[in-house]
Amino acid sequence: MAYKLILLEKSSVHPVFHVSLLKKKVGYAAVVSSALLEADETGRIIICHIAILDIKLMKKDNKVMLVGLTQWSNSFPEDVTWKELEKI
């Protein structure tokens, strides 16, 4: 079964989702936020780094670069990523 959502014309979210592709909720914890997420003029959520949790050297294209394990705003703690420190 599929549902089509009624969204704004300039929305970047696909309006159709299939129920068979939804995953069962596991556990009882619910994430509730009383604040709306900040978005830019195109409607995309604005994220920025809030903490560097770890640093390591990484080799890419025969160059050594410094990368940091980055925690992002408006995301869960487990959504940390390794990001080149020069690009942050």
MOPAC internal coordinates of N, CA, C and O (Angstrom, degrees):
PM7 1SCF
backbone

  N    0.0000 0     0.00 0     0.00 0    0    0    0
  C    1.4370 1     0.00 0     0.00 0    1    0    0
  C    1.5287 1   108.04 1     0.00 0    2    1    0
  O    1.2310 1   120.29 1   -39.08 1    3    2    1
  N    1.3100 1   117.06 1   140.92 1    3    2    1
  C    1.4608 1   121.63 1  -179.79 1    5    3    2
  C    1.5220 1   109.33 1  -125.72 1    6    5    3
  O    1.2310 1   121.29 1   -30.71 1    7    6    5
  N    1.3282 1   115.13 1   149.29 1    7    6    5
  C    1.4572 1   121.84 1   177.29 1    9    7    6
  C    1.5202 1   108.70 1  -123.60 1   10    9    7
  O    1.2310 1   120.94 1   -37.56 1   11   10    9
  N    1.3224 1   115.81 1   142.44 1   11   10    9
  C    1.4517 1   120.61 1   175.84 1   13   11   10
  C    1.5224 1   107.89 1  -111.39 1   14   13   11
  O    1.2310 1   120.72 1   -56.39 1   15   14   13
  N    1.3308 1   116.22 1   123.61 1   15   14   13
  C    1.4507 1   122.03 1  -179.66 1   17   15   14
  C    1.5195 1   110.55 1   -86.31 1   18   17   15
  O    1.2310 1   120.76 1   -31.51 1   19   18   17
  N    1.3120 1   116.16 1   148.49 1   19   18   17
  C    1.4550 1   120.88 1   174.65 1   21   19   18
  C    1.5260 1   107.01 1   -94.60 1   22   21   19
  O    1.2310 1   120.73 1   -72.07 1   23   22   21
  N    1.3271 1   116.22 1   107.93 1   23   22   21
  C    1.4572 1   122.29 1  -176.16 1   25   23   22
  C    1.5193 1   110.39 1  -119.43 1   26   25   23
  O    1.2310 1   120.89 1   -12.30 1   27   26   25
  N    1.3169 1   115.91 1   167.70 1   27   26   25
  C    1.4594 1   120.57 1   173.95 1   29   27   26
  C    1.5290 1   109.14 1   -63.56 1   30   29   27
  O    1.2310 1   120.28 1   -30.51 1   31   30   29
  N    1.3265 1   117.07 1   149.49 1   31   30   29
  C    1.4663 1   120.85 1  -178.06 1   33   31   30
  C    1.5216 1   112.47 1   -59.87 1   34   33   31
  O    1.2310 1   120.09 1   144.66 1   35   34   33
  N    1.3388 1   117.44 1   -35.34 1   35   34   33
  C    1.4630 1   119.84 1  -177.52 1   37   35   34
  C    1.5275 1   113.06 1   -90.11 1   38   37   35
  O    1.2310 1   120.17 1  -167.36 1   39   38   37
  N    1.3199 1   117.29 1    12.64 1   39   38   37
  C    1.4547 1   121.35 1   178.64 1   41   39   38
  C    1.5236 1   110.49 1   -69.19 1   42   41   39
  O    1.2310 1   120.57 1   -38.15 1   43   42   41
  N    1.3345 1   116.52 1   141.85 1   43   42   41
  C    1.4659 1   120.22 1   179.74 1   45   43   42
  C    1.5321 1   112.13 1   -97.87 1   46   45   43
  O    1.2310 1   120.30 1  -170.14 1   47   46   45
  N    1.3328 1   117.02 1     9.86 1   47   46   45
  C    1.4647 1   122.11 1   178.77 1   49   47   46
  C    1.5220 1   108.64 1   -95.02 1   50   49   47
  O    1.2310 1   120.52 1   -44.64 1   51   50   49
  N    1.3322 1   116.61 1   135.36 1   51   50   49
  C    1.4611 1   120.31 1   178.23 1   53   51   50
  C    1.5266 1   108.08 1   -67.90 1   54   53   51
  O    1.2310 1   119.41 1   -48.50 1   55   54   53
  N    1.3357 1   118.73 1   131.50 1   55   54   53
  C    1.4536 1   121.11 1  -171.85 1   57   55   54
  C    1.5317 1   115.58 1   -79.21 1   58   57   55
  O    1.2310 1   119.24 1   169.63 1   59   58   57
  N    1.3346 1   119.05 1   -10.37 1   59   58   57
  C    1.4599 1   120.86 1  -177.09 1   61   59   58
  C    1.5292 1   110.09 1  -110.74 1   62   61   59
  O    1.2310 1   120.68 1   -48.35 1   63   62   61
  N    1.3417 1   116.31 1   131.65 1   63   62   61
  C    1.4581 1   119.13 1   173.52 1   65   63   62
  C    1.5239 1   108.52 1  -132.78 1   66   65   63
  O    1.2310 1   121.03 1   -30.08 1   67   66   65
  N    1.3275 1   115.64 1   149.92 1   67   66   65
  C    1.4548 1   122.21 1  -176.30 1   69   67   66
  C    1.5287 1   108.94 1  -105.19 1   70   69   67
  O    1.2310 1   120.59 1   -53.01 1   71   70   69
  N    1.3153 1   116.47 1   126.99 1   71   70   69
  C    1.4596 1   121.90 1  -177.22 1   73   71   70
  C    1.5234 1   111.00 1   -61.73 1   74   73   71
  O    1.2310 1   119.70 1   146.25 1   75   74   73
  N    1.3093 1   118.18 1   -33.75 1   75   74   73
  C    1.4650 1   120.94 1  -178.61 1   77   75   74
  C    1.5237 1   111.95 1   -65.40 1   78   77   75
  O    1.2310 1   119.56 1   162.21 1   79   78   77
  N    1.3339 1   118.45 1   -17.79 1   79   78   77
  C    1.4532 1   121.99 1  -179.47 1   81   79   78
  C    1.5273 1   113.09 1   -93.28 1   82   81   79
  O    1.2310 1   120.13 1   174.21 1   83   82   81
  N    1.3318 1   117.36 1    -5.79 1   83   82   81
  C    1.4586 1   120.49 1   179.25 1   85   83   82
  C    1.5210 1   109.91 1   -73.84 1   86   85   83
  O    1.2310 1   120.79 1   -31.68 1   87   86   85
  N    1.3256 1   116.09 1   148.32 1   87   86   85
  C    1.4548 1   120.82 1   179.44 1   89   87   86
  C    1.5184 1   110.04 1  -102.73 1   90   89   87
  O    1.2310 1   120.78 1   -32.06 1   91   90   89
  N    1.3209 1   116.11 1   147.94 1   91   90   89
  C    1.4526 1   122.25 1   178.99 1   93   91   90
  C    1.5295 1   109.66 1   -67.47 1   94   93   91
  O    1.2310 1   120.57 1   -42.57 1   95   94   93
  N    1.3174 1   116.52 1   137.43 1   95   94   93
  C    1.4577 1   121.25 1   176.31 1   97   95   94
  C    1.5225 1   108.61 1   -73.50 1   98   97   95
  O    1.2310 1   120.79 1   -48.32 1   99   98   97
  N    1.3207 1   116.09 1   131.68 1   99   98   97
  C    1.4576 1   121.36 1  -179.57 1  101   99   98
  C    1.5176 1   108.29 1  -113.87 1  102  101   99
  O    1.2310 1   120.11 1   -48.33 1  103  102  101
  N    1.3189 1   117.40 1   131.67 1  103  102  101
  C    1.4578 1   121.34 1   177.95 1  105  103  102
  C    1.5198 1   112.03 1    92.18 1  106  105  103
  O    1.2310 1   121.75 1    -1.99 1  107  106  105
  N    1.3335 1   114.26 1   178.01 1  107  106  105
  C    1.4539 1   120.31 1  -175.65 1  109  107  106
  C    1.5235 1   113.00 1  -112.50 1  110  109  107
  O    1.2310 1   119.97 1   170.63 1  111  110  109
  N    1.3113 1   117.66 1    -9.37 1  111  110  109
  C    1.4659 1   120.86 1  -177.23 1  113  111  110
  C    1.5273 1   110.23 1   -70.15 1  114  113  111
  O    1.2310 1   121.25 1   -41.33 1  115  114  113
  N    1.3069 1   115.22 1   138.67 1  115  114  113
  C    1.4580 1   121.14 1   176.99 1  117  115  114
  C    1.5186 1   108.39 1  -125.06 1  118  117  115
  O    1.2310 1   120.96 1   -42.53 1  119  118  117
  N    1.3205 1   115.77 1   137.47 1  119  118  117
  C    1.4597 1   120.87 1   178.31 1  121  119  118
  C    1.5289 1   107.00 1   -94.90 1  122  121  119
  O    1.2310 1   121.11 1   -64.15 1  123  122  121
  N    1.3206 1   115.48 1   115.85 1  123  122  121
  C    1.4595 1   120.65 1  -178.85 1  125  123  122
  C    1.5208 1   108.42 1  -120.62 1  126  125  123
  O    1.2310 1   120.99 1   -47.90 1  127  126  125
  N    1.3137 1   115.71 1   132.10 1  127  126  125
  C    1.4520 1   120.72 1   178.93 1  129  127  126
  C    1.5179 1   108.61 1  -126.79 1  130  129  127
  O    1.2310 1   120.66 1   -50.12 1  131  130  129
  N    1.3186 1   116.34 1   129.88 1  131  130  129
  C    1.4654 1   119.59 1   178.64 1  133  131  130
  C    1.5263 1   111.41 1   -88.16 1  134  133  131
  O    1.2310 1   120.49 1   169.14 1  135  134  133
  N    1.3193 1   116.66 1   -10.86 1  135  134  133
  C    1.4690 1   120.51 1  -179.20 1  137  135  134
  C    1.5237 1   110.08 1  -104.17 1  138  137  135
  O    1.2310 1   120.82 1   -37.26 1  139  138  137
  N    1.3211 1   116.03 1   142.74 1  139  138  137
  C    1.4533 1   120.54 1   174.71 1  141  139  138
  C    1.5224 1   109.42 1   -78.31 1  142  141  139
  O    1.2310 1   120.66 1   -32.97 1  143  142  141
  N    1.3291 1   116.34 1   147.03 1  143  142  141
  C    1.4530 1   120.32 1   177.79 1  145  143  142
  C    1.5214 1   109.22 1   -73.85 1  146  145  143
  O    1.2310 1   120.68 1   -36.23 1  147  146  145
  N    1.3196 1   116.30 1   143.77 1  147  146  145
  C    1.4591 1   121.34 1   179.98 1  149  147  146
  C    1.5277 1   109.34 1   -77.62 1  150  149  147
  O    1.2310 1   120.45 1   -45.02 1  151  150  149
  N    1.3324 1   116.75 1   134.98 1  151  150  149
  C    1.4596 1   121.54 1  -178.36 1  153  151  150
  C    1.5183 1   110.04 1  -128.44 1  154  153  151
  O    1.2310 1   121.14 1   -23.82 1  155  154  153
  N    1.3457 1   115.43 1   156.18 1  155  154  153
  C    1.4670 1   119.79 1   176.71 1  157  155  154
  C    1.5290 1   109.92 1   -85.84 1  158  157  155
  O    1.2310 1   120.35 1     6.42 1  159  158  157
  N    1.3249 1   116.94 1  -173.58 1  159  158  157
  C    1.4655 1   120.85 1  -175.81 1  161  159  158
  C    1.5222 1   113.69 1   -67.48 1  162  161  159
  O    1.2310 1   120.03 1   162.10 1  163  162  161
  N    1.3577 1   117.54 1   -17.90 1  163  162  161
  C    1.4590 1   120.70 1   177.43 1  165  163  162
  C    1.5177 1   112.46 1   -91.80 1  166  165  163
  O    1.2310 1   120.23 1   176.28 1  167  166  165
  N    1.3332 1   117.16 1    -3.72 1  167  166  165
  C    1.4566 1   121.47 1   178.67 1  169  167  166
  C    1.5143 1   114.45 1    93.00 1  170  169  167
  O    1.2310 1   119.94 1  -175.93 1  171  170  169
  N    1.3196 1   117.72 1     4.07 1  171  170  169
  C    1.4740 1   120.73 1   178.81 1  173  171  170
  C    1.5232 1   110.17 1   -84.35 1  174  173  171
  O    1.2310 1   120.77 1   -39.48 1  175  174  173
  N    1.3166 1   116.13 1   140.52 1  175  174  173
  C    1.4660 1   121.48 1  -178.58 1  177  175  174
  C    1.5229 1   109.75 1   -67.76 1  178  177  175
  O    1.2310 1   120.72 1   -46.68 1  179  178  177
  N    1.3160 1   116.23 1   133.32 1  179  178  177
  C    1.4594 1   121.99 1   179.79 1  181  179  178
  C    1.5306 1   108.16 1   -85.31 1  182  181  179
  O    1.2310 1   120.98 1   -55.38 1  183  182  181
  N    1.3418 1   115.73 1   124.62 1  183  182  181
  C    1.4604 1   119.91 1   175.48 1  185  183  182
  C    1.5226 1   109.02 1  -124.67 1  186  185  183
  O    1.2310 1   120.99 1   -30.99 1  187  186  185
  N    1.3126 1   115.71 1   149.01 1  187  186  185
  C    1.4566 1   120.96 1   175.69 1  189  187  186
  C    1.5263 1   107.68 1  -145.67 1  190  189  187
  O    1.2310 1   120.81 1   -18.50 1  191  190  189
  N    1.3300 1   116.06 1   161.50 1  191  190  189
  C    1.4594 1   117.89 1  -178.78 1  193  191  190
  C    1.5318 1   108.85 1   -75.97 1  194  193  191
  O    1.2310 1   121.33 1   -37.86 1  195  194  193
  N    1.3304 1   115.05 1   142.14 1  195  194  193
  C    1.4660 1   119.42 1   178.85 1  197  195  194
  C    1.5200 1   111.94 1  -116.58 1  198  197  195
  O    1.2310 1   120.43 1   161.36 1  199  198  197
  N    1.3436 1   116.79 1   -18.64 1  199  198  197
  C    1.4629 1   119.08 1   178.70 1  201  199  198
  C    1.5250 1   109.92 1  -160.89 1  202  201  199
  O    1.2310 1   121.20 1   -33.78 1  203  202  201
  N    1.3366 1   115.31 1   146.22 1  203  202  201
  C    1.4639 1   122.36 1   170.82 1  205  203  202
  C    1.5211 1   105.48 1  -104.74 1  206  205  203
  O    1.2310 1   120.49 1   -65.61 1  207  206  205
  N    1.3301 1   116.66 1   114.39 1  207  206  205
  C    1.4574 1   122.02 1  -173.10 1  209  207  206
  C    1.5227 1   113.31 1   -89.82 1  210  209  207
  O    1.2310 1   120.16 1   154.86 1  211  210  209
  N    1.3307 1   117.30 1   -25.14 1  211  210  209
  C    1.4617 1   121.35 1  -178.92 1  213  211  210
  C    1.5275 1   107.66 1  -159.08 1  214  213  211
  O    1.2310 1   120.49 1   -22.16 1  215  214  213
  N    1.3173 1   116.66 1   157.84 1  215  214  213
  C    1.4701 1   121.92 1   179.71 1  217  215  214
  C    1.5215 1   108.41 1  -134.00 1  218  217  215
  O    1.2310 1   120.77 1   -37.91 1  219  218  217
  N    1.3523 1   116.13 1   142.09 1  219  218  217
  C    1.4667 1   120.08 1   175.66 1  221  219  218
  C    1.5209 1   109.38 1  -150.90 1  222  221  219
  O    1.2310 1   120.97 1   -17.59 1  223  222  221
  N    1.3189 1   115.75 1   162.41 1  223  222  221
  C    1.4620 1   122.12 1   174.60 1  225  223  222
  C    1.5165 1   108.31 1   -92.22 1  226  225  223
  O    1.2310 1   120.70 1   -40.17 1  227  226  225
  N    1.3439 1   116.27 1   139.83 1  227  226  225
  C    1.4542 1   121.07 1  -179.71 1  229  227  226
  C    1.5277 1   108.28 1  -136.49 1  230  229  227
  O    1.2310 1   120.50 1   -36.30 1  231  230  229
  N    1.3195 1   116.65 1   143.70 1  231  230  229
  C    1.4604 1   121.39 1   179.62 1  233  231  230
  C    1.5207 1   109.00 1  -100.36 1  234  233  231
  O    1.2310 1   120.72 1   -49.61 1  235  234  233
  N    1.3550 1   116.22 1   130.39 1  235  234  233
  C    1.4589 1   121.76 1   178.41 1  237  235  234
  C    1.5213 1   108.02 1  -145.28 1  238  237  235
  O    1.2310 1   120.28 1   -54.63 1  239  238  237
  N    1.3179 1   117.07 1   125.37 1  239  238  237
  C    1.4666 1   122.71 1  -179.58 1  241  239  238
  C    1.5229 1   111.83 1    53.10 1  242  241  239
  O    1.2310 1   120.25 1  -133.06 1  243  242  241
  N    1.3282 1   117.12 1    46.94 1  243  242  241
  C    1.4640 1   124.26 1  -179.57 1  245  243  242
  C    1.5272 1   113.55 1    59.55 1  246  245  243
  O    1.2310 1   120.24 1  -157.80 1  247  246  245
  N    1.3196 1   117.14 1    22.20 1  247  246  245
  C    1.4593 1   122.03 1   175.48 1  249  247  246
  C    1.5155 1   108.76 1  -122.87 1  250  249  247
  O    1.2310 1   120.95 1   -36.58 1  251  250  249
  N    1.3125 1   115.79 1   143.42 1  251  250  249
  C    1.4584 1   120.69 1   176.94 1  253  251  250
  C    1.5209 1   107.85 1   -95.61 1  254  253  251
  O    1.2310 1   120.83 1   -49.05 1  255  254  253
  N    1.3349 1   116.02 1   130.95 1  255  254  253
  C    1.4606 1   119.72 1   179.69 1  257  255  254
  C    1.5217 1   109.74 1  -132.15 1  258  257  255
  O    1.2310 1   121.43 1   -23.40 1  259  258  257
  N    1.3143 1   114.88 1   156.60 1  259  258  257
  C    1.4525 1   122.43 1   178.71 1  261  259  258
  C    1.5192 1   108.34 1   -96.12 1  262  261  259
  O    1.2310 1   120.37 1   -55.25 1  263  262  261
  N    1.3474 1   116.89 1   124.75 1  263  262  261
  C    1.4611 1   121.16 1   178.67 1  265  263  262
  C    1.5214 1   109.50 1  -120.62 1  266  265  263
  O    1.2310 1   121.09 1   -29.35 1  267  266  265
  N    1.3050 1   115.51 1   150.65 1  267  266  265
  C    1.4506 1   120.57 1   179.75 1  269  267  266
  C    1.5177 1   111.28 1  -123.68 1  270  269  267
  O    1.2310 1   120.78 1   -36.83 1  271  270  269
  N    1.3299 1   116.11 1   143.17 1  271  270  269
  C    1.4611 1   121.72 1   174.58 1  273  271  270
  C    1.5221 1   106.23 1   -78.69 1  274  273  271
  O    1.2310 1   120.34 1   -72.80 1  275  274  273
  N    1.3171 1   116.95 1   107.20 1  275  274  273
  C    1.4547 1   123.14 1  -166.91 1  277  275  274
  C    1.5228 1   112.10 1  -104.34 1  278  277  275
  O    1.2310 1   121.11 1   -48.93 1  279  278  277
  N    1.3216 1   115.48 1   131.07 1  279  278  277
  C    1.4593 1   121.46 1   173.28 1  281  279  278
  C    1.5266 1   107.31 1   -98.03 1  282  281  279
  O    1.2310 1   120.51 1   -46.16 1  283  282  281
  N    1.3231 1   116.62 1   133.84 1  283  282  281
  C    1.4538 1   122.49 1  -173.24 1  285  283  282
  C    1.5217 1   112.18 1  -106.91 1  286  285  283
  O    1.2310 1   120.85 1   -29.52 1  287  286  285
  N    1.3276 1   115.98 1   150.48 1  287  286  285
  C    1.4635 1   120.52 1   174.76 1  289  287  286
  C    1.5351 1   108.43 1   -70.62 1  290  289  287
  O    1.2310 1   120.62 1   -22.67 1  291  290  289
  N    1.3116 1   116.42 1   157.33 1  291  290  289
  C    1.4711 1   123.36 1   178.16 1  293  291  290
  C    1.5262 1   112.56 1    55.77 1  294  293  291
  O    1.2310 1   120.24 1  -144.79 1  295  294  293
  N    1.3400 1   117.14 1    35.21 1  295  294  293
  C    1.4572 1   120.42 1   177.03 1  297  295  294
  C    1.5258 1   108.88 1  -145.97 1  298  297  295
  O    1.2310 1   121.16 1   -10.63 1  299  298  297
  N    1.3158 1   115.40 1   169.37 1  299  298  297
  C    1.4598 1   121.21 1  -179.72 1  301  299  298
  C    1.5226 1   110.28 1   -80.99 1  302  301  299
  O    1.2310 1   119.86 1   -26.94 1  303  302  301
  N    1.3342 1   117.87 1   153.06 1  303  302  301
  C    1.4743 1   120.60 1   179.19 1  305  303  302
  C    1.5284 1   113.36 1   -57.26 1  306  305  303
  O    1.2310 1   119.74 1   148.95 1  307  306  305
  N    1.3190 1   118.11 1   -31.05 1  307  306  305
  C    1.4698 1   120.15 1  -179.72 1  309  307  306
  C    1.5316 1   112.70 1   -77.91 1  310  309  307
  O    1.2310 1   119.84 1   177.38 1  311  310  309
  N    1.3233 1   117.91 1    -2.62 1  311  310  309
  C    1.4665 1   121.77 1   178.90 1  313  311  310
  C    1.5260 1   113.04 1   -93.08 1  314  313  311
  O    1.2310 1   119.97 1  -152.65 1  315  314  313
  N    1.3222 1   117.67 1    27.35 1  315  314  313
  C    1.4597 1   120.97 1   178.73 1  317  315  314
  C    1.5338 1   109.41 1   -70.54 1  318  317  315
  O    1.2310 1   120.49 1   -28.43 1  319  318  317
  N    1.3393 1   116.68 1   151.57 1  319  318  317
  C    1.4599 1   121.17 1  -179.79 1  321  319  318
  C    1.5216 1   109.88 1  -138.20 1  322  321  319
  O    1.2310 1   120.97 1   -24.50 1  323  322  321
  N    1.3275 1   115.74 1   155.50 1  323  322  321
  C    1.4594 1   121.20 1   173.50 1  325  323  322
  C    1.5173 1   107.43 1   -83.74 1  326  325  323
  O    1.2310 1   120.25 1   -54.68 1  327  326  325
  N    1.3176 1   117.13 1   125.32 1  327  326  325
  C    1.4759 1   122.54 1  -176.61 1  329  327  326
  C    1.5257 1   108.92 1  -133.66 1  330  329  327
  O    1.2310 1   121.14 1   -40.70 1  331  330  329
  N    1.3473 1   115.42 1   139.30 1  331  330  329
  C    1.4575 1   120.28 1   175.93 1  333  331  330
  C    1.5340 1   108.79 1   -59.25 1  334  333  331
  O    1.2310 1   120.37 1   -52.88 1  335  334  333
  N    1.3262 1   116.91 1   127.12 1  335  334  333
  C    1.4678 1   119.92 1  -176.16 1  337  335  334
  C    1.5128 1   112.28 1   -67.48 1  338  337  335
  O    1.2310 1   119.47 1   152.86 1  339  338  337
  N    1.3282 1   118.61 1   -27.14 1  339  338  337
  C    1.4710 1   121.10 1   177.50 1  341  339  338
  C    1.5257 1   111.78 1   -67.11 1  342  341  339
  O    1.2310 1   120.06 1   155.70 1  343  342  341
  N    1.3314 1   117.49 1   -24.30 1  343  342  341
  C    1.4745 1   121.11 1  -177.32 1  345  343  342
  C    1.5217 1   113.02 1   -91.94 1  346  345  343
  O    1.2310 1   120.19 1   175.05 1  347  346  345
  N    1.3211 1   117.24 1    -4.95 1  347  346  345
  C    1.4755 1   120.00 1  -179.14 1  349  347  346
  C    1.5101 1   109.11 1   -90.49 1  350  349  347
  O    1.2310 1   120.10 1   180.00 1  351  350  349

